[in-house]
């Protein structure tokens, strides 16, 4: 009965982002199979954030289980591009099917995975049930459950409880997440706290060298701040803050990196209408000195531009979206600013603020004041950046704990529920 609505939603997504037109059949389970001679380790990462979080896990699986093939599924085209950019041909990619019985059956018959690893919190009743019926272990890796999400899932207690019963292991990010899963009906013996994989960031030396070169292009002495992963409704207050900052730092450069590619053009137009001298990264910049706002409308370059900035505002937080990953700029030694809506990263936000690496602002005026404070105090920026890097370093190790917990499921002949902890 829901299939027509699913198709309408897919058409709507295609109109907003043409990349959704490609590989339609995979959405309904009609996907190419893989090499039947090699076991398939399947990781699902719904979009960009989850794909980034999965990188250390994917790298470990490729290194430690070379006899297996790794499949990564995503829901969004941007997630697919992130997977390709990170691992090229080392992994296979498919779009995950919609959670319809027929689509799930076709997908599982073609892929035949030994193990299903779902990043963070993606609960798919038909998919999980299909895996259990085929003795395919399902593991929620880096599993998070915010209080807001818990309240939403609690509205469907029977469905959620039965879905969690089909999960072999929940590797929770932290104790609060584990407790919320318990409250929703998950079995205690199937929950383990492994820590947040997002702390296992490794910054390649080449990135730092590229950032130093980029910063020379931007101007070493020019103040630069970035507003990253912004959502609709955030760019205007960010621009308002920028003009306030500009009154005190007249040569300031703002980099805006919208979260969704389909909004790149609209954000650039908004900046131009606001009166800022605007350039788009994808079209090249002949002279950065003439630019006030640079719209980062390319994919895969955000870490580079974080590293080349003095301050990072992380979006999805001035509007009630739940925030985005603040650890990436923190790991690069960049002070972090967010809005108040960070329910998806509340624990990380609290840790960063307690360590003196991050600030929370309520509106454009507070954003401007905080940016000005940081731009005016090099020692404060340095101390905040060092605190952020130290926090990330001290909390690494989640990938080691997760890999240890996965051993029973990665061994030959593993079946559903093996090695429950």
QUIVEN-V590493 format. One line per field, one symbol per residue. ss: DSSP state (H for helix, E for strand, C for the rest). phi: phi as a letter, one per 20 degrees, with the letter a starting at -180 (. if undefined). Layout:
ss: ???
phi: ???
This chain:
ss: CCHHHHHHHHHHHHHHCHHHHCCHHHHHCCCCCCCCCCCEEEEECCCHHHHHHHHHHHHHHHHHCCCCEEEEEECCHHHHHHHHHHHHHHCEEEECCCCCHHHHHHHHHHHCCCEEEEECCCCCHHHHHHHHHCCCEEEEEEECCCHHHHHHHHHHHHHHHHHHHCCCEEEECCHHHHHHHHHCCCCHHHEEECCCHHHCCCCCHHHHHHHHHHHHHHCCCCCEEEEEEECCCCHHHHHHHHHHHHHHCCCCEEEEEECCHHHHHHHHHHHHHCCCCEEEHHHCCCCHHHCCEEECCCCCCHHHHHHCCCEEEECCCCCCCCCCCCHHHHHCCCEEEECCCCHHHHHHHHHHHHHCCEEECCCHHHHHHHHHHHHCCHHHHHHHHHHHHHHHHHCCCHHHHHHHHHHHHHCCCCCCCCCCC
phi: .eggfffffffffffebgfffflggffdnedffdffecfdddddcgbfgffffegffffffffecffddddddcedffffffffffclefcecceffffdgffffffffeelfebdddfmccdcgffffffffdlefdcedlfcbffffgfffffcfffffffffeefbdeffbfffgfffgfeoffgfdccednefffeecefgfffffffffffffofeefcccddlfdgndfffffgfgfffffdcfdfdddddffdgfdgffffffffffnefdcdgfemcfbffeddcdeedcdndggffgfedebcedfmcedfeoncfefffffemdgdcceeecffcfffgfffffendbcdcebffffffffffffecfffffffffffffffffdfpffffffffegfeefgmfcgnfmgd
